[in-house]
Amino acid sequence: MDGVLAQERVREHWDRQPCDSELSEREPTSRDFYLDVERQRYALQPHIVECHSWIEWRGKEVLEVGAGVGTDARRLIGAGARYTGINIDRGSTEATARALRLFALPGVALQRNACALDFSDGVFDVVYSFGVLQHIPDAVRAVAEIERVLAPGGELLVMLYNRSSINYALEIMFLRRLGLRLLVIPGMIGMLARLGLPRAKLERHLAIHRERGRMSPGEWLSRNTNGPDYPYCRVYGAREAEELFARFEILHHEVRFFDHRHWGALGRLLPPWLRRALGRRWGWHRILHVRKPVHTHRTAAAVARP
């Protein structure tokens, strides 16, 4: 798929269903909705809050690329950030703006494309982007724009999906591909639905398989991240991630987050310490904390490169 078309379809997806909005069944964009999303997001992914502690936010001009419904925005503002958040779509932008109004928080929510930011050079002290760049076909251009709007010495905290994770290498590229072949067996979708898997998604995966046949690894990945019709996603290995941020000084480079929900009853039986250990070795989230050098020729090796 052409990159421009893929980006437009990504925008349409998030416009219909802003990121994390599926976590709550409360009235959309109500105060209870936002609090419910916040509770569930951080209960499942407490490492997000841990990573926030890597940066001193107070008094900093902060740009969030991909604000979703404003959950992390509210934390960053609470920590003292002077906040600007962008989303590529109108629906998410309006959800973020409403959250800031409901909780009486200072900050700005704008609809912008990360590949063409209309901010002056060097105006932000920190850029934060948790789980967004992997959904941008021209991620190299987005990173160049982030570098441009960061002040010399400014920091970037970013999460990408991890190529060497259990979620990608075992679940998506092996088990789910095997499962797709099983869906053609009469009665299989009904049986899997009784085990708790979403019937609508299974039926859609089967329909696409019958329409299009074999998919490329990239297309299969995309259709197994945010639903069977999701248009674009990619994963990054350690070297790929460091190459993407080659012009930055790398301060932290870690992997986190084993999503135990994907393993049903077995996942629920795993003790929290084991879930954390699996996440730190084969986690779905590849997290980098980097700094724009004061002089652009400066580089540094990663502290850790899982």
PyMOL commands that set and color helices and strands:
alter all, ss='L'
color gray80, all
select helices_A, chain A and resi 3-16+21-23+31-44+47-52+71-78+90-102+133-135+139-149+166-182+188-194+199-212+217-222+238-244+260-269+272-282
alter helices_A, ss='H'
color red, helices_A
select strands_A, chain A and resi 61-65+82-87+108-111+124-130+150-161+249-256+285-291
alter strands_A, ss='S'
color yellow, strands_A
deselect
rebuild
show_as cartoon
